Amino acid sequence: MALPTPSSVPVSYPRHVDELETPVVTVDLTTMERNIDEYAEIADEHDVRLRSHAKTHKIPELAHHQNEKTGGGIVCQTLSEAEVMAQNGIDDIYLSYMVVDERKLDRLVRLSEKLDSFVTTVDCEGNINPLQTVAEEHGERVDVVLEIDAGLNRVGTSGEQAVEMARYIDDQSALNLVGVMAFEGHVFGRDDVRTADKYETACMEIMDEVARTVDRIEDVGIEVDEVKVGSTATSRYSCRHPVVTEINPGMYMFNDANLVRGSPDVTKADCALSVLTTVISKPTSDRVVVDAGSKSISFDTGQDPIPVDSDVEYYNASEEHGWVDMSRAESDISVGDRLEFIPPHVCTTVNLHDTIVGVDGDDVREIWNVQARGKVR
Ligand SMILES: Cc1ncc(COP(=O)(O)O)c(C=O)c1O
C-alpha cells in the first residue's frame, strides 16, 4: 500500500501514537503487508485464488488493498457487509452465508445484478427455494455454491445428500451452481493438532473427503468448477490439495492471540493489530487497571490478551476496566502509562471500534472507518 506522506494526513489527525486517545486499535502496517504478501505467495505457489475474508476488518479500503494485491475478490459474511463493500466499489464478492428472508433476498438479488461477480451460499431446500423464487421474480440468474460440512457440524451438507442438493440446485432455473465451499476452520483448536505436520494431515484428510464429494457430484454430470475452503490457520495446508481452487482466510492480515497460542505458523511478531490502553488506576502495588475492558477487546473465545512488549498479565475484564497483574513486571508502571495488548480474537475486537489506526513505528499513517461495523443484517 502506498503510504501517505505525513503532509497528506489532515492536520487535525494525530501524527504520533502518543497523541492517540485510548483505548485505540492500532495496526502495524509493515507487519500487515508482510502477512498479506506471505499468504499471497502461498496461494501463488499452490495455484489457488486468494479471496480474503473482509469480516475481519470490515473496512472497504483494506478490502480494496487486499484485492489489488491478490486479485481474488473478497468474501463477506453478512449481506449488509457486502452492501457496504459494493457501495465502496468492490465488484467481486462471495457471500459465505445463507440468506432466507424475502426482503433480504430482494437486496441480495439487486446486489447480484449490480456487481461484476457475486456468489452466495446454500445448503438445503429451505434456503434454495426462497432464493430461486426471488431471483426468478427479478429475472436474474444468481451464482451459488453448495456448502459442504467439512466436520464443523455448523451448516453444510455431505455425502449422498450433497449430491442430491447439487442436483436440486441444478434443476433451479434462476440459480447457477458454480461449485462448493467447505470450511475446515474447526481443525484450529483441536487438542490433537498442534504441529505443522498434524495440521497438514488433518487438512488433507478433510480435503480428501471433499474431493470424494466433488467426484460424486461430477459423476452425476454436474460440473464443480470452484472449491472454496479456508481459515487463517488451515488454508495454507488445505491449498496443497489438488481439489482446492480458492482459499478464504480472514484473520491472516492481522493475526491475534488465539492464533499465537494455537497455530504453529503464527508468532507474536506476526500480529499486526493491538489495542493501546492507558493505566487509569494503581489500586495495589502489583495491580494496575487499564481503560480497555470487554467493550474494546473481545473476549468471545474465553482467552486473555497477550501484552505486546511488557511482562504484565491482563487477567480479567469488565466493560471498561482491564485488570493487569504487574507483579512480574521488571519496571514500575504508573497511572498514565500506556500498555499495549494483542486481543484474543481480532475480528470481534475490530467490530467494537468506529475507527482503527494504521501506524508505521510511532507515526500515524492511516485512520480507517470500520464502515461495516455492526452490519449484521
Ligand atoms: C465460512 C468462513 N470462511 C472463512 C473464514 C475465515 O477464517 P479465519 O477467520 O480463521 O481467517 C471464516 C471465519 O469464521 C468462515 O466462517
The ligand as an SDF file (V2000), in Angstrom:
LIG
                    3D

 16 16  0  0  0  0  0  0  0  0999 V2000
  -17.0330  -19.6420    6.0730 C   0  0  0  0  0  0  0  0  0  0  0  0
  -15.7910  -18.9760    6.5610 C   0  0  0  0  0  0  0  0  0  0  0  0
  -14.7650  -18.7940    5.7050 N   0  0  0  0  0  0  0  0  0  0  0  0
  -13.6240  -18.2050    6.0890 C   0  0  0  0  0  0  0  0  0  0  0  0
  -13.4510  -17.7420    7.3900 C   0  0  0  0  0  0  0  0  0  0  0  0
  -12.1580  -17.0630    7.7610 C   0  0  0  0  0  0  0  0  0  0  0  0
  -11.4440  -17.7750    8.7070 O   0  0  0  0  0  0  0  0  0  0  0  0
  -10.4120  -17.0190    9.6940 P   0  0  0  0  0  0  0  0  0  0  0  0
  -11.2300  -16.0530   10.4510 O   0  0  0  0  0  0  0  0  0  0  0  0
   -9.8290  -18.1070   10.5300 O   0  0  0  0  0  0  0  0  0  0  0  0
   -9.3960  -16.3740    8.8640 O   0  0  0  0  0  0  0  0  0  0  0  0
  -14.4840  -17.9170    8.3250 C   0  0  0  0  0  0  0  0  0  0  0  0
  -14.3280  -17.4750    9.7170 C   0  0  0  0  0  0  0  0  0  0  0  0
  -15.0650  -17.7710   10.6120 O   0  0  0  0  0  0  0  0  0  0  0  0
  -15.6930  -18.5460    7.9000 C   0  0  0  0  0  0  0  0  0  0  0  0
  -16.7280  -18.7340    8.7370 O   0  0  0  0  0  0  0  0  0  0  0  0
  1  2  1  0
  2  3  1  0
  2 15  2  0
  3  4  2  0
  4  5  1  0
  5  6  1  0
  5 12  2  0
  6  7  1  0
  7  8  1  0
  8  9  2  0
  8 10  1  0
  8 11  1  0
 12 13  1  0
 12 15  1  0
 13 14  2  0
 15 16  1  0
M  END
$$$$
